[in-house]
Amino acid sequence: MKKWKCTVCGYIHTGDEPPDKCPVCGAPKSRFIDISEPEEASAPEPAAAAETVPEETPAVESEAPAETVPEPESPFKDSRYRQLFEMMTRYHGHPISVHIPNGLLPVVVLFIFLAAIFNLKGMATAAIFNLGVVALAMPLVLFSGWVDWQNRFGGAMTNVFSVKIACGLIVTVTAWLLFIWLLVNPAVITTPQSARVAFFVINLIMLGAAATAGWYGGKLVFRE
Ligand code: FE
């Protein structure tokens, strides 16, 4: 039996062959390397850059990137915001920020449906405020997700990441659309009108997209 490592997410597979597709990040078979031999393992390992700092410490402290870095470098090595971006990944900026929409969105949708069913104006107002926080948080969520994707996964475009990016964009667009809609016409929740079905459907799309992104995000974080 051999050991294979996904060079995108670091998932370890044991078997004679690597899997056709990484079960964690969706990377193809070709992205797996044989790590059965310890000597071979250290050479091609782009995913390691996030966890360990391969270069000597002065390179991190000074703004100037080291020229003699043998390992794959930070994707932000030429950016003046490199330290900020690396800190965002090290201190889990994306998983933390993503809990704002993932915590509030189910509450928003629940409040909107309860307000509609029981004609609760106060609950409708609460939903609008919460949705506003979600809409405002989404740019930070998208940005920290992009930074994490570059830092931890080398920006590899596998199906898991394309789904996450699509879901993040759907949540952002629908949250802003519904929030502006409610600012213009808050009565759409409690007053029967022709656009109300579309309004509820968009709420469910938003919730589904957030749940899908969260599901794949959880798989990437808890990859064991
Ligand atoms: Fe993977």
Residues whose N, C-alpha, C, O or C-beta is under 5 A from the ligand:
A	BS01	FE	C6 V8 C9 G10 Y11 C22 V24 C25 G26 A27
